[in-house]
Amino acid sequence: MSYEMIALILFGSMMFMLATGQRVFAGIGFVASAAALLLYGPGAIEIPFNQVFKLFNWYAMLTLPLFIYMGYILAESGIAEDLYKMLHVWFGRLTGGLAIGTIFLMVIISAMNGLSVAGMAIGATIALPEMIRRGYDKVLISGVVQGGSSLGILIPPSVVLVLYGMIARQPVSKLWFAGVFPGLLMAALFILYIYVRAKLNPKLTPKLSEEELAMPMREKLALLRAGIIPFAIFFFMTGLFVMGWVSLVESSAVGATAATLAAVAKGRFTWKVIRDSSMKTLGVSCMFMWLILAALAFGSVFDGLGAVKAIEFLFITQWDLNPWTIIIMMQLSFIIMGMFLDDTAMLVIVAPLYIPLVKALDLGFDNQLIWYGILYTITCQIAYITPPFGYNLFLMRSLAPKEISLVDIYKSIWPFAGIMVLTVIILMIFPQIALWLPEHMNVKG
């Protein structure tokens, strides 16, 4: 049997396992282990075993539970809700102010947690009911929360970029810096869209009454102090990292400690907050660790067959495809897979194939794997906010108030998906938007 046929069987078996409803890490890990035993004999059991030690030798792994814990502590203790109240008061007079303030909220939540799910949960449970009560168009604001939450896997500290960095063997710090300008660009385009829509059709975002906005300056300043805590934590954590005073792992420890102290200072560090934050952190962290372990094991077997070289020969030499054509084909495959899988599952499945292929392409600039990591995160988010089976669409429906139907959610997402596609196109035309910052920053770890 040819190596190409073995590779096809491996991928086919993996997709079959996922189709049966198995957990992603279990399906991929089982195929990797079974293939290693069948192809190389009993001694091949050391392949997945060795990946465990490789996984635990990556110090960047320590950042995952610490950043996830930081985000959950800030959310469970209500500090994130204080932030929204502050944005509600200070943006209330602006056209479309609450919707624009929600985008700002999502940017900050992204910087607190690094997961899109956290931003969507906070936006759907805090921001959506408030905007509906004040007469905002439910289709528009549903798109605002879904689009804004997509920033969670792009703006540092992005947990998904940590995962990509480990699998692609790229510095996490460079990936983080690469995500800053694209994330802010996408947020700015969201805000511009909301502002223009609100100007063209003021009925979509009615202005708040003077009675609602009438608040003594003393109360406004008190609310400002309460809402500014997440800003302070983020800038303290990243500031020490950027200045080179702490490493990546130490930065995550600073953030987790600062979030805990903030909850203690506000008198909200209760047993329930500790228990809920710890349980959620443990669940998400273990999921990521198993996914990385499965990806490493599968990648070792797949690459050991020479399948990656065979595919490179097929695409680049035999078919003589343009490098940009190959990149576009990859992105389209993410959009199709994203209808059924989340971003981490997609990365684990395609990493053994796509990452070496991107490295082999001649795109005309350096740090291609760093740049592609940003393209991957944006395209994955497009994939699972796109109907009919987008992963986030159904999550949004389960979190949103009953006034917002699934049809509203479907209708709401197209403008924001279009803006994200535009961002990808801009990054393909101007890759330095993502690469300038990591090329000019020198940090520890």
DOMARRO-801693 format. One record per residue (C-alpha): residue number from 1; residue in one letter; x, z, y. Coordinates in Angstrom, 2 decimals, decimal comma. Each point is the difference from the previous one (the first is absolute). Layout:
! DOMARRO-801693
REC  nr rest       x       z       y
REC NUM    A       X       Z       Y
...
END
This chain:
! DOMARRO-801693
REC  nr rest       x       z       y
REC   1    M    0,00    0,00    0,00
REC   2    S    1,36   -0,93    3,44
REC   3    Y    0,75    2,58    2,66
REC   4    E   -2,60   -1,62    2,26
REC   5    M   -2,69    0,47   -2,65
REC   6    I    1,04    3,63   -0,52
REC   7    A   -0,26    0,58    3,75
REC   8    L   -3,49   -1,53    0,05
REC   9    I   -1,07    2,21   -2,90
REC  10    L    1,37    3,06    1,82
REC  11    F   -1,99   -0,79    3,13
REC  12    G   -3,08   -0,95   -2,02
REC  13    S    0,17    3,26   -1,96
REC  14    M    0,38    1,99    3,19
REC  15    M   -3,05   -1,65    1,61
REC  16    F   -2,00    0,55   -3,21
REC  17    M    0,85    3,71    0,04
REC  18    L   -1,11    0,27    3,62
REC  19    A   -3,22   -1,92   -0,76
REC  20    T   -0,90    2,58   -2,67
REC  21    G   -0,11    2,67    2,68
REC  22    Q    3,29    1,71   -0,77
REC  23    R    1,82    1,74    2,82
REC  24    V    2,54   -2,32    1,62
REC  25    F    3,09    2,05   -0,90
REC  26    A   -1,21    0,47   -3,59
REC  27    G   -0,73   -3,69   -0,56
REC  28    I    3,29   -1,22    1,48
REC  29    G    2,06    2,77   -1,61
REC  30    F   -1,51   -0,65   -3,43
REC  31    V    0,73   -3,76    0,19
REC  32    A    3,57    0,69    1,15
REC  33    S    0,70    2,51   -2,77
REC  34    A   -1,66   -2,08   -2,73
REC  35    A    1,85   -3,16    1,09
REC  36    A    3,34    1,84    0,08
REC  37    L   -0,49    1,30   -3,57
REC  38    L   -1,16   -3,37   -1,35
REC  39    L    2,73   -2,03    1,72
REC  40    Y    3,01    2,28   -0,22
REC  41    G   -0,75    2,42   -2,85
REC  42    P   -0,22    3,84   -0,15
REC  43    G    2,96    0,48    2,32
REC  44    A   -2,01   -1,58    2,82
REC  45    I   -1,97    3,23    0,38
REC  46    E    2,82    1,01    2,33
REC  47    I   -1,09   -2,64    2,54
REC  48    P   -3,05    1,91    1,32
REC  49    F    1,84    3,30   -0,68
REC  50    N    2,89   -1,04    2,26
REC  51    Q   -2,42   -0,98    2,75
REC  52    V   -1,13    3,64    0,20
REC  53    F    3,51    1,09    0,97
REC  54    K    0,32   -2,89    2,43
REC  55    L   -3,30    1,07    1,59
REC  56    F    1,04    3,64    0,37
REC  57    N    3,37   -0,99    1,45
REC  58    W   -1,68   -1,69    2,99
REC  59    Y   -0,02    2,66    2,69
REC  60    A   -2,47   -2,08    2,01
REC  61    M   -2,61    1,04   -2,60
REC  62    L   -0,03    3,44    1,60
REC  63    T   -1,53   -1,50    3,14
REC  64    L   -3,20   -0,99   -1,81
REC  65    P   -1,52    3,44   -0,70
REC  66    L    1,24    1,38    3,34
REC  67    F   -1,55   -2,73    2,16
REC  68    I   -3,21    0,01   -2,04
REC  69    Y   -0,21    3,78    0,32
REC  70    M    0,57   -0,22    3,77
REC  71    G   -2,90   -2,40    0,40
REC  72    Y   -2,40    2,02   -2,14
REC  73    I    0,84    3,28    1,76
REC  74    L   -0,74   -1,56    3,40
REC  75    A   -3,25   -1,51   -1,30
REC  76    E   -1,27    2,98   -2,00
REC  77    S    0,78    2,49    2,78
REC  78    G   -2,06   -1,99    2,54
REC  79    I    2,94   -0,88    2,24
REC  80    A   -0,82   -3,71   -0,45
REC  81    E   -3,57    0,72    1,14
REC  82    D    1,36    1,69    3,15
REC  83    L    1,92   -3,18    0,67
REC  84    Y   -3,18   -2,11   -0,14
REC  85    K   -1,82    2,35    2,36
REC  86    M    2,87   -0,39    2,47
REC  87    L   -0,12   -3,80   -0,26
REC  88    H   -3,79    0,07    0,38
REC  89    V    0,23    1,84    3,31
REC  90    W    2,97   -1,84    1,47
REC  91    F   -1,08   -3,53   -1,02
REC  92    G   -3,72    0,49    0,60
REC  93    R   -0,08   -1,78    3,38
REC  94    L    1,80   -3,14   -1,23
REC  95    T   -1,97   -3,06   -1,11
REC  96    G   -0,27    0,35   -3,78
REC  97    G    1,89    3,25    0,45
REC  98    L   -1,08    1,78   -3,17
REC  99    A    0,82   -3,03   -2,17
REC 100    I    3,38   -0,42    1,73
REC 101    G    0,60    3,74   -0,34
REC 102    T   -0,73   -0,32   -3,72
REC 103    I    2,76   -2,61   -0,33
REC 104    F    2,38    2,43    1,73
REC 105    L   -1,22    2,68   -2,42
REC 106    M    0,81   -2,26   -2,94
REC 107    V    3,49   -0,69    1,33
REC 108    I    0,69    3,73    0,26
REC 109    I   -1,58    0,77   -3,39
REC 110    S    2,25   -2,72   -1,46
REC 111    A    3,00    1,77    1,51
REC 112    M   -1,24    3,28   -1,48
REC 113    N   -0,78   -1,11   -3,54
REC 114    G    1,24   -3,47   -0,91
REC 115    L   -3,05   -0,92   -2,11
REC 116    S   -2,87   -2,26    1,06
REC 117    V   -2,50    2,10   -1,98
REC 118    A    0,66    3,04    2,22
REC 119    G   -0,70   -1,96    3,17
REC 120    M   -3,19   -1,47   -1,42
REC 121    A   -1,25    3,39   -1,19
REC 122    I    0,55    1,62    3,39
REC 123    G   -1,36   -2,99    1,93
REC 124    A   -3,12   -0,32   -2,18
REC 125    T   -0,86    3,71    0,00
REC 126    I    0,93    0,90    3,59
REC 127    A    0,02   -3,11    2,19
REC 128    L   -2,83   -2,09   -1,48
REC 129    P   -2,82    2,60    0,28
REC 130    E    1,05    0,76    3,59
REC 131    M   -0,01   -3,66    1,05
REC 132    I   -3,32   -0,71   -1,76
REC 133    R   -1,58    2,98    1,79
REC 134    R    1,10   -1,47    3,32
REC 135    G   -1,47   -3,44   -0,65
REC 136    Y    3,08   -2,01   -1,03
REC 137    D   -0,64   -3,11   -2,09
REC 138    K    0,35    1,04   -3,63
REC 139    V    1,50   -3,31   -1,14
REC 140    L    2,72    0,14    2,65
REC 141    I    0,96    3,61   -0,62
REC 142    S    0,02   -0,45   -3,77
REC 143    G    2,62   -2,71    0,49
REC 144    V    1,91    2,22    2,43
REC 145    V    0,42    2,75   -2,61
REC 146    Q    0,92   -2,40   -2,81
REC 147    G    2,40   -2,00    2,14
REC 148    G    1,55    3,07    1,56
REC 149    S    0,52    1,72   -3,34
REC 150    S    2,07   -2,98   -1,17
REC 151    L    2,75    1,21    2,34
REC 152    G    0,60    2,93   -2,37
REC 153    I    2,15   -2,02   -2,40
REC 154    L    2,02   -1,64    2,79
REC 155    I    0,86    2,54    2,71
REC 156    P    2,62    2,57   -1,10
REC 157    P    0,02    2,22   -1,93
REC 158    S   -1,66   -2,56   -2,28
REC 159    V   -0,16    1,27   -3,57
REC 160    V   -0,52   -3,54   -1,31
REC 161    L    3,21   -1,16    1,70
REC 162    V    1,83    2,89   -1,70
REC 163    L   -1,31   -1,31   -3,32
REC 164    Y    1,01   -3,58    0,87
REC 165    G    3,45    1,18    1,07
REC 166    M    0,59    1,74   -3,31
REC 167    I   -1,09   -2,96   -2,11
REC 168    A    1,75   -2,62    2,17
REC 169    R    3,12    2,23    0,39
REC 170    Q   -0,22   -0,22    3,79
REC 171    P    0,68    2,83    2,53
REC 172    V   -3,28    1,74    0,79
REC 173    S    1,19    0,74    3,53
REC 174    K    0,42   -3,74    0,71
REC 175    L   -3,44   -0,75   -1,44
REC 176    W   -1,54    2,68    2,21
REC 177    F    1,62   -1,41    3,12
REC 178    A   -1,02   -3,51   -1,05
REC 179    G   -3,64    1,14   -0,07
REC 180    V   -0,06    1,45    3,52
REC 181    F   -0,34   -3,14    2,15
REC 182    P   -2,32   -1,90   -2,40
REC 183    G   -2,21    3,11   -0,26
REC 184    L   -0,17    0,44    3,76
REC 185    L   -0,58   -3,75    0,45
REC 186    M   -2,94    0,10   -2,38
REC 187    A   -1,43    3,10    1,68
REC 188    A    0,34   -1,69    3,42
REC 189    L   -1,83   -3,10   -1,28
REC 190    F   -2,80    2,22   -1,37
REC 191    I   -0,35    1,75    3,36
REC 192    L    0,02   -3,32    1,89
REC 193    Y   -2,75   -1,34   -2,27
REC 194    I   -2,16    3,10    0,48
REC 195    Y    0,47   -0,06    3,78
REC 196    V   -0,89   -3,71    0,27
REC 197    R   -3,07    0,41   -2,24
REC 198    A   -1,15    3,00    2,04
REC 199    K    0,46   -1,91    3,28
REC 200    L   -1,91   -3,05   -1,29
REC 201    N   -2,81    2,08   -1,51
REC 202    P   -0,23    3,49    1,56
REC 203    K   -2,94    0,87   -2,28
REC 204    L    2,42    0,29   -2,92
REC 205    T    1,82    2,95    1,58
REC 206    P   -2,25    1,85    2,49
REC 207    K    1,81    2,18    2,52
REC 208    L   -0,38    3,73   -0,28
REC 209    S   -2,15    1,75    2,58
REC 210    E    1,50    2,12    2,76
REC 211    E   -1,62    3,07   -1,56
REC 212    E    1,81   -0,64   -3,28
REC 213    L    3,31   -0,53    1,74
REC 214    A   -0,43    2,87    2,43
REC 215    M    2,48    2,61   -1,19
REC 216    P    2,01    2,43    2,10
REC 217    M    3,64   -0,98    0,32
REC 218    R    0,99    3,31   -1,58
REC 219    E   -1,88   -0,95   -3,19
REC 220    K    1,44   -3,51    0,06
REC 221    L    3,53    1,38    0,20
REC 222    A   -0,73    2,46   -2,82
REC 223    L   -1,28   -2,89   -2,12
REC 224    L    3,10   -2,01    0,94
REC 225    R    2,25    2,82   -1,21
REC 226    A   -1,92    0,24   -3,28
REC 227    G    0,04   -3,75   -0,62
REC 228    I    3,62   -0,51    0,91
REC 229    I    1,31    2,01   -2,97
REC 230    P    0,13   -3,04   -2,35
REC 231    F    1,94   -1,92    2,69
REC 232    A    2,46    2,85    0,32
REC 233    I    0,52    0,24   -3,76
REC 234    F    0,53   -3,74   -0,37
REC 235    F    2,46   -0,31    2,89
REC 236    F    1,89    3,13   -1,05
REC 237    M    0,30   -1,26   -3,57
REC 238    T    0,93   -3,61    0,80
REC 239    G    2,08    0,93    3,05
REC 240    L    2,41    2,09   -2,07
REC 241    F    0,17   -2,83   -2,54
REC 242    V    0,64   -2,77    2,56
REC 243    M    2,68    2,04    1,78
REC 244    G    1,79    0,42   -3,32
REC 245    W   -0,29    3,79   -0,11
REC 246    V   -1,93    0,00   -3,28
REC 247    S   -0,23   -2,35   -2,99
REC 248    L   -3,18   -1,65   -1,25
REC 249    V   -0,73    2,79   -2,47
REC 250    E    0,79    2,71    2,57
REC 251    S   -2,33   -1,75    2,45
REC 252    S   -2,88    0,24   -2,48
REC 253    A    0,73    3,71   -0,48
REC 254    V   -0,06    0,49    3,79
REC 255    G   -3,38   -1,73    0,20
REC 256    A   -1,53    2,02   -2,85
REC 257    T    1,31    3,28    1,44
REC 258    A   -1,21   -0,84    3,53
REC 259    A   -3,48   -0,90   -1,29
REC 260    T   -0,20    3,29   -1,92
REC 261    L    1,10    2,02    3,04
REC 262    A   -2,56   -1,84    2,17
REC 263    A   -2,79    0,96   -2,42
REC 264    V    1,24    3,61   -0,03
REC 265    A    0,19    0,13    3,81
REC 266    K   -3,61   -1,19    0,31
REC 267    G   -1,17    2,56   -2,57
REC 268    R   -1,15   -2,68   -2,46
REC 269    F    2,53    0,44   -2,80
REC 270    T   -2,59    1,36   -2,43
REC 271    W    0,08    0,20   -3,77
REC 272    K   -2,45   -2,94   -0,21
REC 273    V    2,25   -2,15    2,22
REC 274    I    3,08    0,87   -2,10
REC 275    R   -1,80   -0,66   -3,30
REC 276    D   -1,66   -3,29    1,04
REC 277    S    3,16   -1,36    1,68
REC 278    S    2,20    0,96   -2,95
REC 279    M   -2,33   -1,46   -2,62
REC 280    K   -0,38   -3,29    1,88
REC 281    T    3,74   -0,20    0,62
REC 282    L    0,75    0,62   -3,67
REC 283    G   -2,51   -2,64   -1,14
REC 284    V    1,25   -2,74    2,33
REC 285    S    3,70    0,81   -0,54
REC 286    C   -0,30   -0,08   -3,78
REC 287    M   -1,87   -3,30    0,17
REC 288    F    2,83   -1,56    2,02
REC 289    M    2,70    1,37   -2,30
REC 290    W   -1,66   -1,38   -3,12
REC 291    L   -0,48   -3,38    1,70
REC 292    I    3,67   -0,21    0,97
REC 293    L    1,09    1,02   -3,50
REC 294    A   -2,23   -2,68   -1,58
REC 295    A    1,28   -2,63    2,44
REC 296    L    3,65    0,82   -0,74
REC 297    A   -0,54   -0,12   -3,76
REC 298    F   -1,91   -3,29    0,14
REC 299    G    2,55   -1,50    2,40
REC 300    S    2,88    0,88   -2,33
REC 301    V   -1,61   -1,75   -2,97
REC 302    F   -1,19   -2,97    2,04
REC 303    D    3,34   -0,57    1,68
REC 304    G    1,86    0,55   -3,28
REC 305    L   -1,77   -3,06   -1,42
REC 306    G    1,37   -2,17    2,78
REC 307    A   -3,58   -0,77    1,02
REC 308    V    0,73    0,49    3,70
REC 309    K    2,79   -2,60   -0,10
REC 310    A   -2,29   -2,39   -1,87
REC 311    I   -2,71    0,30    2,63
REC 312    E    2,53   -0,43    2,80
REC 313    F    1,21   -3,20   -1,71
REC 314    L   -3,59   -1,25   -0,39
REC 315    F   -1,06    0,62    3,62
REC 316    I    3,21   -0,73    1,89
REC 317    T    1,91   -2,55   -2,12
REC 318    Q   -2,48   -1,82   -2,24
REC 319    W   -3,02   -0,12    2,31
REC 320    D    2,18    0,00    3,14
REC 321    L   -2,61    1,96    1,98
REC 322    N    0,62    0,85    3,64
REC 323    P    0,89    3,71    0,37
REC 324    W   -2,89    0,53    2,41
REC 325    T   -2,40   -1,65   -2,46
REC 326    I    1,09    2,55   -2,61
REC 327    I   -0,51    2,87    2,47
REC 328    I   -3,52   -1,24    0,85
REC 329    M   -0,84   -0,31   -3,73
REC 330    M    1,13    3,59   -0,50
REC 331    Q   -2,18    1,22    2,86
REC 332    L   -3,05   -1,85   -1,34
REC 333    S    0,54    1,60   -3,41
REC 334    F   -0,05    3,44    1,66
REC 335    I   -3,34   -0,79    1,62
REC 336    I   -1,49   -0,99   -3,37
REC 337    M    1,39    3,08   -1,79
REC 338    G   -1,07    2,25    2,86
REC 339    M   -3,64   -0,64   -0,87
REC 340    F    0,55    2,06   -3,16
REC 341    L    3,10    2,19    0,54
REC 342    D    1,44    2,27    2,69
REC 343    D    3,31   -0,62    1,79
REC 344    T    2,17    2,17   -2,24
REC 345    A   -1,36   -1,58   -3,18
REC 346    M    0,65   -3,49    1,38
REC 347    L    3,56    0,89    0,90
REC 348    V    0,72    1,46   -3,42
REC 349    I   -1,41   -3,09   -1,74
REC 350    V    1,80   -2,68    2,02
REC 351    A    3,20    1,82    1,03
REC 352    P    2,07   -1,20   -3,00
REC 353    L   -0,82   -3,60    0,96
REC 354    Y   -0,46   -0,16    3,75
REC 355    I    2,84    2,19    1,25
REC 356    P    2,83   -1,94   -1,74
REC 357    L   -1,69   -3,27    1,01
REC 358    V   -0,13    0,95    3,68
REC 359    K    3,65    1,04   -0,19
REC 360    A    0,90   -3,44   -1,41
REC 361    L   -1,84   -1,98    2,69
REC 362    D    1,84   -1,43    3,00
REC 363    L   -2,26    0,90    2,93
REC 364    G    2,70   -0,23    2,64
REC 365    F    0,40    3,67    0,92
REC 366    D    1,43    3,23   -1,44
REC 367    N   -1,83    3,04   -1,40
REC 368    Q   -2,65   -2,16   -1,68
REC 369    L   -1,14    2,82   -2,31
REC 370    I   -0,54    2,31    2,98
REC 371    W   -2,05   -2,66    1,78
REC 372    Y   -1,97   -0,81   -3,16
REC 373    G   -0,85    3,67   -0,47
REC 374    I   -1,93   -0,12    3,29
REC 375    L   -1,71   -3,29   -0,94
REC 376    Y   -0,98    1,55   -3,34
REC 377    T   -1,59    3,08    1,55
REC 378    I   -2,08   -1,98    2,50
REC 379    T   -1,12   -2,60   -2,53
REC 380    C   -1,02    2,66   -2,51
REC 381    Q   -2,13    1,67    2,64
REC 382    I   -1,65   -3,35    0,80
REC 383    A   -0,68   -0,39   -3,70
REC 384    Y   -1,94    3,15   -0,54
REC 385    I   -2,08   -0,09    3,14
REC 386    T   -1,15   -3,54   -0,85
REC 387    P   -3,41   -0,59   -1,68
REC 388    P   -1,39   -0,21   -2,57
REC 389    F    2,01    2,53   -2,01
REC 390    G    2,41    1,48    2,52
REC 391    Y    1,19    3,44   -1,15
REC 392    N   -0,49    1,61    3,41
REC 393    L   -3,50   -1,42    0,57
REC 394    F   -1,54    2,19   -2,68
REC 395    L    2,11    2,99    1,02
REC 396    M   -1,30   -0,45    3,55
REC 397    R   -3,58   -0,14   -1,28
REC 398    S    0,43    3,28   -1,86
REC 399    L    1,38    1,74    3,12
REC 400    A   -2,10   -1,55    2,78
REC 401    P   -3,30    1,47    1,31
REC 402    K   -3,18   -1,30   -1,66
REC 403    E   -0,87   -2,05    3,10
REC 404    I    2,83   -2,42   -0,87
REC 405    S   -0,85   -2,28   -2,93
REC 406    L    2,33   -2,01   -2,22
REC 407    V   -1,20   -3,16    1,78
REC 408    D    1,07    1,54    3,34
REC 409    I    3,40    0,78   -1,48
REC 410    Y    0,39   -3,56   -1,30
REC 411    K   -0,97   -1,48    3,39
REC 412    S    2,28    2,35    1,92
REC 413    I    3,32   -0,79   -1,59
REC 414    W    0,50   -3,71    0,72
REC 415    P    1,32    0,26    3,58
REC 416    F    2,47    2,72   -1,01
REC 417    A    1,09   -1,91   -3,13
REC 418    G    0,55   -3,03    2,26
REC 419    I    2,19    2,06    2,34
REC 420    M    2,05    1,20   -2,98
REC 421    V    0,47   -3,59   -1,19
REC 422    L    1,11   -0,88    3,54
REC 423    T    2,54    2,85   -0,15
REC 424    V    1,41   -1,35   -3,28
REC 425    I    0,33   -3,49    1,52
REC 426    I    1,76    1,43    3,06
REC 427    L    2,44    1,89   -2,24
REC 428    M    0,71   -3,16   -1,99
REC 429    I    0,73   -1,94    3,20
REC 430    F    1,88    2,86    1,68
REC 431    P    1,56    2,16   -2,79
REC 432    Q    2,11    1,87    2,55
REC 433    I   -3,11    1,92    1,09
REC 434    A    0,44    1,92   -3,25
REC 435    L    3,77   -0,25   -0,32
REC 436    W    1,30    0,78    3,49
REC 437    L   -0,51    3,76   -0,15
REC 438    P    1,51    0,65   -3,47
REC 439    E    2,99   -2,19    0,91
REC 440    H    0,70    2,05    3,14
REC 441    M   -0,72    3,53   -1,27
REC 442    N    2,62    2,08   -1,79
REC 443    V   -1,50    3,04   -1,71
REC 444    K    0,83    2,39   -2,81
REC 445    G   -1,46   -0,56   -3,47
END
